[in-house]
Amino acid sequence: MNFNEAVNYISESEKYGIVPGLESIKRLCSALSNPQNKLRFIHIAGTNGKGSVGAFINSVLSEAGYKTGRYVSPAVMDYLEKIQYNNKNISEEEFASAIEKVKKAADSVVSDGFPHPTVFEMETAAAFCFFAEKKCDIVLLEAGMGGKSDATNVIDTSELSLITSVSLEHTQFLGSTLEEISGEKAGIIKRNGRVITVSQDSGVMNVIRKVSEEKNAKLSEANLSDITGYKFENGIQSFSYGSYRDIRISLTGKFQTENAALAIEACTALREKGFSISDKDIYKGLETAVWPGRFEIIKKQSPVIIIDGSHNSSAAEKLRESLDLYFPDKRTAFIMGTFKDKNFTDMARLTADKAEKIYTVSTEGKRALSSEELARSVSKFNKNVTAASSVEEAVSLCCSGNFDVVVAFGSLSFLSKLKKCVNGEQ
């Protein structure tokens, strides 16, 4: 199987949909001789911040000399970024090889009379095969949706279970209240394990504490009130957290200080478990961490262009806070695109008055939302909105509109195309 054949196989398997639960992934991994049992994991669940927290920790562990694997979803710029080894995407040849193994195992499962595994289950199993083959020292494993019933939760143990900020999302699968969704996220907590979260909504915290107690897991929090001395100069944020003074991070968006604080707590816990991580590794790892599509400045002037994967109300609120902080008096335009199952009305309510002009773009696939329908919703909060015929048109109109800042946000799916357009790659 070559790369194109592997991608076609995955694409054709999208017809099997989304099926929460662990029975299917257990059968698939068993047919592959359970590669996940050969690995050590840091398991990350939450609504916002999973990717950034993983990027910070991965960077620190790399500085400390560990061979790291990283599994993330969804991809932003490149499909292969879902599976990474030592900060590099899996190669096309390696991906094809892993998928070929998974296909044989999936065929075996089906021949035994069971349903075909889903795309996410097969991608997860492929990642396990690849990481085991590379003999990773530690794997940053990001839950795709929820936690308890997510395919990544097939693992029996983890070094750490990390829970980032939790807000309403995927309510058709995870539940309609914060407490129900928190219960799904807390499902990654392992018996006698180690849990770290960020201080957040009391209802969320109560659920995490309850599950931790039931599992006899040690729980600690990154206390966000301990973040002090915040500064932003020349594209670099600096702050202090606890005994760590003048921490520098390149990831922009003030919310990244919260993700960095959680990463620091995680690294401290890893030290307690015997990992050799110096303060120098932590400082350098936090400063050099890279994570595309999260308040990422892709053009620095005339106008400044920022892409951000804010696709729910909580993330939109943090995006607005960052824009007010960094660009309080700048002429700003938005490019928005999102899926129909997202709360785009609330996202617009939280952000729309910041923009002088808003261009909406259509998304693609089964969950697609047209630019026209999104524009109708956005117009309730900002009348100066236009439905663009394409991402390229939206970028062209923004760049010729005498704006200081352009912010493209919403679903991650269109940001890669937009970035290529801005960079003249298409």
PyMOL commands that set and color helices and strands:
alter all, ss='L'
color gray80, all
select helices_A, chain A and resi 3-16+23-31+35-38+50-63+79-82+92-111+119-134+151-154+171-174+178-188+202-214+224-226+256-272+279-288+313-326+344-354+371-378+391-399+412-422
alter helices_A, ss='H'
color red, helices_A
select strands_A, chain A and resi 41-45+68-71+83-85+88-89+138-142+160-163+194-198+218-222+227-233+236-241+244-249+296-300+304-308+332-337+357-360+385-387+405-410
alter strands_A, ss='S'
color yellow, strands_A
deselect
rebuild
show_as cartoon
